């Protein structure tokens, strides 16, 4: 958030597992996709703070929350409005 991308992942499990954790190296570093996601997130937050609406012309039209509506914004390499937020929930491990 706010444009910050850490310089490496120092979570103990990542350091312990290394490549077995899914990382390409023992000391993964951010790439251009990480920076794009951080920049887009900062743009959305700034727009919301400025106007009360996080939608940004030319970037994404983020629909307002409506009770009973199942839409959400998937913030990733692409900003995509999707349906099925209830089905997208994954319980934390051990619960």
C-alpha distances in whole Angstrom, upper triangle without the diagonal:
4,5,6,8,11,14,16,16,18,18,22,23,21,23,26,26,25,26,27,24,23,22,24,24,24,21,19,17,14,16,15,14,11,10,11,9,6,8,9,6,6,10,10,8,11,14,13,14,16,18,18,17,14,17,17,20,20,17,17,19,17,20,21,21,25,26,28,26,24,22,18,15,15,11,13,14,16,15,18,19,21,24,24,21,24,25,21,21,22,23,22,24,27,27
4,6,9,12,15,17,18,20,21,25,26,24,26,29,29,28,29,30,27,26,24,26,26,26,23,21,18,15,17,16,15,13,11,12,10,7,7,9,7,5,8,10,8,9,12,13,12,14,17,17,17,14,17,16,19,20,17,18,20,18,21,22,23,26,28,30,28,27,24,20,18,17,14,15,16,18,17,20,21,24,26,27,24,27,28,25,25,25,27,26,28,31,31
4,6,10,12,15,16,19,20,24,25,23,24,28,28,26,27,29,25,24,22,23,24,24,21,18,15,12,13,12,12,10,7,9,8,5,5,8,7,6,9,11,10,11,14,15,15,17,19,20,19,16,18,17,19,19,16,18,20,19,23,24,25,28,30,32,30,28,25,22,18,17,14,14,14,16,16,19,22,24,27,28,25,28,29,25,26,26,28,26,29,32,32
4,6,9,12,13,15,17,21,22,20,21,24,25,23,24,26,23,22,20,21,21,21,18,16,13,11,12,13,13,10,8,11,10,7,8,11,10,9,12,14,13,14,17,18,18,20,23,23,22,19,21,20,23,23,20,21,23,22,26,26,27,30,32,34,31,30,27,23,20,19,15,15,16,18,18,22,24,26,28,29,26,29,29,26,25,26,27,25,27,30,31
4,6,9,10,13,15,18,19,17,18,22,22,20,21,23,20,19,16,18,17,18,14,12,9,7,9,10,11,7,7,10,9,7,10,12,11,11,15,16,16,17,20,21,21,23,25,25,24,21,23,22,25,24,20,22,25,23,27,28,28,32,33,34,32,30,27,24,21,19,15,14,14,17,18,21,24,25,28,28,26,29,29,25,25,24,26,24,25,29,30
4,6,7,9,12,15,17,14,15,19,19,17,19,21,18,18,15,16,16,15,12,10,8,7,11,13,13,9,10,13,13,10,13,16,15,15,18,20,19,20,23,24,24,26,29,28,28,24,26,25,28,27,24,25,28,27,30,31,31,34,35,36,34,32,30,26,23,21,18,17,17,20,21,24,27,28,30,30,28,30,30,26,26,25,26,23,24,28,29
4,7,9,12,15,17,14,14,18,18,16,18,20,18,18,14,15,13,13,9,8,6,6,10,12,14,11,11,15,15,13,15,18,18,18,21,23,22,23,26,27,27,29,32,32,31,27,29,28,31,29,26,28,31,30,33,34,34,38,39,40,38,35,33,29,26,24,21,19,19,22,24,27,29,30,33,33,31,33,33,29,28,27,28,26,27,30,31
4,6,9,12,13,10,10,14,15,12,14,17,14,14,11,12,11,10,6,6,5,7,10,14,14,11,13,16,16,15,18,20,19,20,23,24,24,26,28,29,29,31,34,33,32,29,31,30,32,31,28,29,32,30,33,35,34,38,39,39,37,35,33,29,26,24,21,19,19,23,24,27,29,30,33,32,30,32,31,27,27,25,26,24,24,27,29
4,6,9,10,7,8,11,12,10,12,14,12,12,10,12,10,9,7,6,7,9,12,16,16,12,15,18,17,16,19,21,20,21,24,25,24,26,29,29,29,32,34,33,32,29,31,30,33,32,29,29,32,30,33,34,33,36,37,37,36,33,31,28,25,23,20,18,19,23,24,26,29,29,31,30,28,29,29,25,24,22,23,20,20,23,25
4,6,8,7,6,10,11,11,14,15,13,14,12,14,12,10,8,9,10,12,16,19,19,16,18,21,20,19,22,24,22,23,27,27,26,28,31,31,31,34,36,35,35,31,33,33,36,35,32,32,35,33,35,36,35,38,39,39,38,35,34,30,28,26,23,22,23,26,27,29,32,32,34,33,30,31,31,27,26,24,24,20,20,23,25
4,6,5,6,9,10,11,13,14,11,13,12,15,14,11,10,11,13,14,18,21,20,17,20,22,20,19,23,25,23,24,27,27,26,29,32,31,31,34,36,35,34,31,33,34,37,36,32,32,34,32,34,35,34,37,37,37,36,33,32,29,27,24,22,21,23,26,27,29,30,30,32,30,28,29,28,25,23,21,20,17,17,19,21
4,5,5,6,9,10,13,13,11,14,13,16,14,11,11,13,15,17,21,24,23,21,23,26,24,23,27,28,26,28,31,31,30,33,35,35,35,38,40,38,38,35,37,37,40,39,36,36,38,36,38,38,37,40,39,40,39,36,35,32,30,28,26,25,26,29,30,32,34,33,35,33,30,31,30,27,25,22,21,18,17,19,21
4,5,5,6,8,11,10,8,11,11,14,13,11,12,13,16,18,21,24,23,20,23,26,24,23,27,28,26,28,31,31,31,33,36,35,36,39,40,39,38,35,36,37,40,39,35,35,37,35,37,37,36,39,38,38,37,34,33,30,29,26,25,23,25,28,29,30,32,31,33,31,28,29,28,25,23,20,19,16,14,16,19
4,5,5,6,8,9,6,9,8,11,10,8,9,9,12,14,17,21,20,17,20,23,21,21,25,26,25,26,29,30,29,32,34,34,35,38,39,38,37,33,35,35,38,37,33,33,35,33,36,37,36,38,38,38,37,34,33,29,28,25,23,21,22,26,27,29,31,30,32,30,28,29,28,24,23,21,21,18,16,19,22
4,6,5,9,10,9,11,10,12,10,6,7,9,13,15,18,22,22,19,22,25,24,23,27,28,27,28,32,32,31,34,36,36,37,40,41,40,39,36,38,38,40,39,36,36,38,36,39,40,39,42,42,42,40,37,36,33,31,28,26,24,25,29,30,32,34,34,35,34,32,33,31,28,27,24,24,21,20,22,25
4,6,9,9,9,12,11,14,12,9,11,13,16,19,22,25,25,23,25,28,27,26,30,31,30,31,35,35,34,37,39,39,40,43,44,43,42,39,40,41,43,42,38,38,41,39,41,42,41,43,43,43,42,38,38,35,33,30,29,27,28,31,33,34,36,35,37,35,33,33,32,29,28,24,24,21,19,20,24
4,6,5,5,9,9,11,10,8,11,12,16,18,21,24,23,21,25,27,25,26,29,30,29,31,34,34,34,37,39,39,40,42,44,42,41,38,39,40,42,41,37,37,39,37,40,41,39,42,42,41,40,37,36,33,32,28,27,25,26,29,31,32,34,33,35,33,31,32,30,27,26,23,23,20,18,20,23
4,5,6,8,6,8,6,4,8,9,13,16,18,21,21,19,22,25,24,24,27,29,28,30,33,33,33,36,38,38,39,41,43,42,41,37,38,38,41,39,35,36,38,37,39,40,40,42,42,42,40,37,36,33,31,28,26,24,24,27,30,31,34,33,35,33,32,33,31,28,27,24,25,22,20,23,26
4,5,6,5,6,6,6,9,10,13,16,17,20,20,19,22,24,23,24,27,29,28,30,33,33,34,36,38,38,39,42,43,42,41,37,38,38,40,38,34,35,38,36,39,40,39,42,42,42,40,36,35,32,30,27,26,23,23,26,28,30,32,32,33,32,31,32,30,27,27,24,25,23,21,24,27
4,5,7,9,9,9,12,13,16,18,20,23,22,21,24,26,25,26,29,30,29,32,34,34,35,37,39,39,40,43,44,43,41,38,39,39,41,39,36,36,38,36,39,40,39,41,41,40,39,35,34,32,30,27,26,23,24,27,29,30,32,31,33,31,30,30,28,25,25,22,23,21,18,21,24
4,6,9,10,9,11,11,14,16,18,21,20,18,22,23,22,23,26,27,26,28,31,31,31,34,36,35,37,40,41,39,38,34,35,36,38,36,33,33,35,33,35,37,36,38,38,37,36,32,31,29,27,24,23,20,21,24,26,27,29,28,30,28,27,27,25,22,22,19,20,17,16,18,21
4,6,9,10,12,10,13,14,16,18,17,16,20,21,20,21,24,25,24,27,29,29,30,33,34,34,36,38,39,38,36,33,33,34,36,34,30,30,33,31,34,35,34,37,37,36,34,31,30,27,25,22,21,18,18,22,24,25,27,26,28,27,26,27,24,21,22,19,20,19,17,21,23
4,5,7,8,6,10,11,13,16,15,14,17,19,18,20,23,24,23,25,28,28,29,31,33,33,35,37,39,38,36,32,33,33,35,33,29,30,33,31,34,36,35,38,38,38,36,32,31,28,26,22,21,18,18,21,24,25,28,27,29,29,27,29,27,23,24,21,23,21,20,23,25
4,7,8,7,10,12,12,15,15,15,18,20,19,21,23,25,25,27,29,30,31,33,35,35,37,39,40,39,38,34,34,34,36,33,30,31,34,33,36,38,38,40,41,41,38,35,33,30,28,24,23,19,19,22,25,26,30,29,32,31,30,32,29,26,27,25,26,24,23,27,29
4,5,5,9,12,13,17,17,16,19,21,21,22,24,26,26,28,30,31,32,34,36,36,37,40,41,41,39,35,36,36,37,35,32,33,36,35,38,40,40,42,43,43,41,37,36,33,30,27,25,22,21,25,27,29,32,32,34,34,32,34,32,29,29,27,28,25,25,27,30
4,6,10,13,15,19,19,18,20,23,23,23,26,27,27,28,31,32,32,34,37,37,38,40,42,41,40,36,38,37,39,37,34,35,38,37,39,41,40,43,44,44,42,39,37,34,32,28,26,23,23,27,29,31,34,34,36,35,33,35,33,30,29,27,27,25,24,26,29
4,6,10,13,16,17,15,17,20,20,20,23,25,24,26,28,30,30,31,34,35,35,37,39,39,38,34,35,35,37,35,32,33,36,35,38,39,39,42,43,43,41,38,36,33,30,27,24,22,22,25,28,30,33,33,35,35,33,34,33,30,29,27,28,25,24,27,30
4,7,9,13,13,12,14,17,17,17,20,22,21,23,25,26,27,29,31,32,32,35,36,36,35,31,32,31,33,32,28,29,32,31,34,36,36,39,40,40,38,35,33,29,27,23,21,18,18,22,24,26,29,29,32,31,30,32,30,27,27,25,26,24,23,27,29
4,7,10,11,9,11,14,15,14,17,19,19,20,23,24,24,26,28,29,30,32,34,34,33,29,30,29,31,29,26,27,31,30,33,35,35,38,39,40,37,34,32,29,26,23,20,17,16,20,22,25,28,29,32,32,30,32,31,27,27,26,27,25,26,29,31
4,7,8,6,7,10,11,11,13,15,16,17,19,21,21,23,25,26,27,29,31,30,29,25,26,25,27,25,22,24,27,26,30,31,32,35,36,37,34,32,29,26,23,20,17,14,13,17,19,22,25,26,29,29,27,30,29,25,26,25,27,25,26,29,30
4,5,5,7,9,10,11,13,15,16,17,19,20,22,23,25,26,27,29,30,31,29,25,25,24,26,23,21,22,26,25,29,31,32,35,37,37,34,32,29,25,22,19,16,13,11,15,18,21,24,25,28,29,28,30,29,26,27,26,28,27,28,31,33
4,5,5,6,9,10,10,12,14,15,16,18,20,21,22,24,26,27,28,29,27,23,23,21,22,20,17,20,23,23,27,29,30,34,36,36,33,31,28,24,21,18,15,12,10,13,15,19,22,24,27,28,27,30,29,26,27,27,29,28,30,33,34
4,5,5,6,9,10,10,12,14,15,16,18,20,21,22,24,26,27,27,25,21,21,19,21,19,16,17,21,20,24,26,27,30,32,33,30,27,24,21,17,15,12,8,6,10,12,15,19,20,24,25,23,27,26,22,24,24,26,25,27,31,31
4,5,5,6,9,10,11,12,14,16,17,18,20,21,23,24,26,26,24,20,21,20,22,20,17,18,21,21,24,26,27,30,32,32,29,27,24,20,17,15,11,9,8,11,13,16,19,21,24,25,23,26,25,22,22,22,25,23,25,29,29
4,5,5,6,9,10,10,12,14,15,16,18,20,21,22,24,24,23,19,20,18,20,18,16,17,21,20,24,26,27,31,33,33,31,28,25,22,18,16,13,11,10,12,14,17,20,22,26,27,25,28,28,24,25,25,27,26,28,32,32
4,5,5,6,8,10,10,12,14,15,16,18,20,21,22,23,21,17,17,15,17,15,12,14,17,18,21,23,25,28,30,31,28,26,23,19,16,14,10,9,7,9,11,14,17,20,23,25,23,27,26,23,24,25,27,27,29,32,33
4,5,5,6,9,10,11,12,14,15,16,18,20,21,21,19,15,15,15,17,16,12,13,16,15,19,21,22,25,27,28,25,23,20,16,13,11,7,6,6,8,9,12,15,17,20,22,20,23,23,19,21,21,24,23,26,29,29
4,6,5,6,9,10,11,12,14,15,16,18,20,20,18,15,16,15,18,17,14,15,18,17,20,22,23,26,28,29,27,25,22,18,15,13,10,9,10,12,12,15,18,20,23,24,22,25,25,22,22,23,25,24,26,30,30
4,5,5,6,9,10,10,12,14,15,16,18,19,17,14,14,13,15,14,11,13,16,16,20,21,23,27,29,30,28,26,23,19,16,15,11,11,11,12,12,16,18,21,24,26,24,27,27,24,25,26,28,27,30,33,33
4,5,5,6,9,10,11,12,14,15,16,17,14,11,11,10,12,12,8,10,13,13,16,18,20,23,26,27,24,23,19,16,12,12,8,9,9,9,8,12,14,17,21,22,21,24,25,21,23,24,27,26,29,33,32
4,5,5,6,9,10,11,12,14,15,15,13,10,11,11,14,14,11,11,13,12,16,17,18,22,24,25,23,21,18,14,11,11,8,9,11,11,10,13,14,17,20,21,19,22,23,20,20,22,24,24,27,30,29
4,5,5,6,8,10,10,12,14,14,14,10,12,11,15,15,12,13,15,14,18,18,20,24,26,28,25,24,21,18,14,15,11,13,14,14,13,16,18,20,23,25,22,25,27,23,24,25,27,26,29,32,32
4,6,5,6,9,10,10,12,13,11,8,9,8,11,12,9,11,13,12,16,17,19,23,26,27,25,24,20,17,14,15,12,14,14,14,12,15,16,20,23,25,23,26,27,24,25,27,29,29,32,35,34
4,5,5,6,9,10,10,10,9,5,7,7,11,12,9,9,10,9,13,13,15,19,22,24,21,20,17,14,11,12,10,13,14,13,10,13,14,17,20,21,19,23,24,22,22,24,27,27,30,33,32
4,5,5,6,9,10,9,9,6,10,10,14,16,13,13,13,12,14,14,16,19,22,24,22,21,19,15,13,14,12,15,17,16,14,16,16,19,22,23,20,23,25,22,23,25,26,26,29,32,31
4,5,5,6,9,9,10,8,10,10,13,15,13,14,15,14,16,16,18,22,25,27,25,25,22,19,16,18,15,17,19,18,16,19,19,22,25,26,24,27,29,26,26,28,30,30,33,36,35
4,5,5,6,7,7,5,7,7,10,13,11,11,12,11,14,14,16,20,23,25,23,23,20,17,15,17,15,18,19,18,15,17,17,21,23,25,23,26,28,26,26,29,31,31,34,37,36
4,5,5,5,5,4,8,9,13,15,13,13,12,10,12,11,14,17,20,22,20,21,18,16,14,16,15,18,20,19,16,17,17,20,22,23,21,24,26,24,24,27,28,29,32,35,34
4,6,6,8,8,11,12,16,18,17,16,16,14,16,15,16,20,22,25,24,24,21,19,17,20,18,21,23,22,19,21,20,23,25,27,24,27,29,27,27,29,30,30,34,36,35
4,6,8,9,11,11,14,17,16,16,16,15,17,16,18,21,24,27,25,26,23,21,19,22,20,23,24,23,20,22,22,25,27,29,26,29,32,29,30,32,34,34,37,40,39
4,5,8,9,10,13,16,16,15,14,13,14,13,16,19,22,25,23,24,21,19,18,21,20,23,24,23,19,21,20,23,25,27,25,28,30,29,29,32,33,34,38,40,39
4,7,9,11,14,17,16,15,13,12,12,10,13,15,18,21,20,21,18,17,16,19,18,22,24,22,19,20,18,21,22,24,22,25,27,26,26,29,30,31,35,37,35
4,6,8,11,14,13,11,9,8,9,8,11,14,17,20,18,19,16,14,13,16,16,19,21,19,15,16,15,18,20,22,20,23,25,24,24,27,29,30,34,37,35
4,6,10,12,10,9,8,6,9,9,12,15,18,20,18,18,15,13,11,13,12,16,17,16,12,14,13,16,18,20,18,22,24,22,22,25,27,28,31,34,33
4,7,9,8,6,5,5,8,9,12,16,19,21,18,18,14,13,11,13,13,16,17,14,11,12,11,15,17,20,19,22,24,22,23,26,29,30,33,36,35
4,6,5,6,6,8,11,13,16,19,23,24,21,21,17,15,13,15,14,16,16,14,11,13,13,17,20,23,22,25,27,24,26,29,31,32,35,38,37
4,6,6,7,10,13,15,19,21,25,26,23,23,19,18,15,17,16,18,17,15,13,14,14,18,21,24,24,27,29,27,29,31,34,35,38,41,40
4,6,8,12,15,17,21,23,27,28,24,24,20,18,15,16,15,16,15,13,11,13,14,18,21,24,24,28,28,26,29,31,34,35,38,41,40
4,7,9,13,16,19,21,25,26,22,21,17,15,12,13,12,13,12,9,8,10,12,15,19,22,21,25,25,23,25,27,30,31,34,37,37
4,6,9,12,15,18,21,22,18,18,14,12,9,11,10,12,13,9,7,8,8,12,15,18,18,22,22,20,23,25,28,29,32,36,34
4,6,9,12,15,18,19,16,16,12,11,9,12,12,15,16,13,9,9,8,12,14,18,17,21,22,20,22,26,28,30,33,36,35
4,7,9,12,15,16,13,13,9,8,7,10,11,14,16,13,9,9,7,10,12,15,14,18,19,18,19,22,25,27,30,33,31
4,6,9,12,13,10,11,8,8,8,12,13,17,19,16,12,11,8,10,11,14,13,16,18,18,19,23,25,27,31,33,31
4,6,10,12,10,11,9,9,10,14,15,19,21,19,15,14,11,13,13,15,14,16,19,19,20,23,25,27,31,33,31
4,7,9,7,9,8,8,11,14,16,19,22,20,17,15,12,13,12,13,12,14,17,16,17,21,22,24,28,30,28
4,6,5,8,9,10,13,17,19,22,25,23,19,17,14,14,13,14,13,14,17,17,18,22,23,26,30,31,29
4,5,8,10,12,15,18,21,24,27,25,22,20,16,16,13,13,12,12,16,17,17,21,22,25,28,30,27
4,6,9,12,16,18,21,24,27,25,22,19,16,14,12,11,11,10,14,15,16,19,21,24,27,29,26
4,6,9,12,15,18,21,24,22,19,16,12,11,8,9,9,10,13,14,15,19,21,24,27,29,26
4,7,10,12,16,19,21,19,16,14,10,8,5,5,6,7,9,10,12,16,18,21,24,26,24
4,7,10,13,16,18,16,13,10,7,5,4,6,6,9,11,11,13,17,19,22,25,28,25
4,6,9,12,15,13,10,8,6,5,6,8,6,10,11,10,12,15,18,20,23,26,24
4,6,9,12,10,7,6,5,6,9,11,9,13,14,12,14,16,19,21,24,27,26
4,6,9,8,6,5,6,7,10,11,9,13,13,10,12,15,18,19,22,25,24
4,7,7,5,7,9,10,13,15,13,16,17,13,15,16,19,20,23,26,25
4,5,6,8,11,12,15,16,15,18,18,14,16,17,20,20,23,26,26
4,7,9,13,14,18,19,18,22,21,18,20,20,24,24,26,29,29
4,6,10,12,15,17,17,21,20,17,19,21,24,25,27,31,30
4,7,10,13,16,15,19,19,16,18,20,23,24,27,30,30
4,6,10,12,12,16,16,14,17,19,22,24,27,30,29
4,7,10,10,14,15,13,16,19,22,24,27,30,28
4,7,8,11,11,10,13,16,20,22,25,28,26
4,6,9,9,9,12,16,19,21,24,27,25
4,5,5,6,9,12,15,19,21,24,22
4,5,5,7,10,13,16,19,21,19
4,6,6,9,11,15,18,20,17
4,6,8,11,14,17,19,17
4,6,10,13,15,18,16
4,7,9,12,15,13
4,6,9,11,10
4,6,8,7
4,6,6
4,6
4
